[in-house]
């Protein structure tokens, strides 16, 4: 596992730099936006959120996949899956509910068709995987060994755990540990493993700590919040599946809080330091900056893509401008600055 202390302080002493941001710019007035997730160096911190950009092709008409740090794919499962019954999406104030049910083509079709397309265009791919049992996660990780363009695996432990009465793996430190450990053991050692955490827990720090102890090279925070909508006319739930995942601007304060708490635990030494990929309602560069200041080394852009498909590159430009305006010479120097 990469020693990420250097990511936070730019040195090798294992501590945190408490100095103010540097005002030294790169030649031409540029700023270093590179960031590291485990052994993977990304040119910038913007990624897509799983489930909001398919497998990259949908966004290619708006920008090149290589223009952002990485494309995080829609979650892949071992076999083709049709998903849940309709209706499975509903708008809410400042957000949306989805009950898609991890619809997808399965790992074989994904590896044969979608990954080569992304790799041919220079895209860096973080593959989101999920399963109902630990063995499913292992099979997916093994199938991805040597696949082109894969720079990380995001372990979606926020999906239903068939082995445990439909609960999610991420609601329990022990089950979270088991899945992450199994994937880490089955994955190429140089490919970082990120654990995607649910906010629907009593202590997200406890879950994060278990994942890091299991070998996670990073944490993706947060997945959607469980919610539901009832139609006042029919007086019945709007979604066929009753409940769904709430995303969008409404959840951003919750997501920022989660990132802040886990990063604080790292700072105080109660858990090992790993990079955090923050997500939840990011619409602008200032939203992204909020996550970075809370402790995120990268961010994922999701729901906003549905009404603004070019938003990842726009948010990248806005984040760059926001950092420069505040005197930061690099993304790295802004990570966790709200804690200083």
Secondary structure, 3 states (H helix, E strand, C coil): CCCCHHHHHCCCCCCCCCCCCCCCCEHHHECECCEEECCEEECCCEEECCCCCCCCHHHCCCCCHHHCCEEECCCECCCCECCCCCCCEEEECCEEEECCCCCECCHHHHHHHHHHHHHHCCCCEEEEECCCCHHHHHHHHHHCCCCCCEEEEEEECCCEEHHHCCEEHHHCHHHHHHHHHHHHHHCCCCCEEEEEECCCCCCHHHHHHHHHHCCCCEEEECCCEEECCEECCCCEECCCCCCEEEECHHHHHHHHHHHHHHHHHHHHCCCCCCEEEEECCCCCHHHHHHHHHHCCCEEEECHHHHCCCCHHHHHHHHHHHHHHHCCCCECHHHCCHHHC
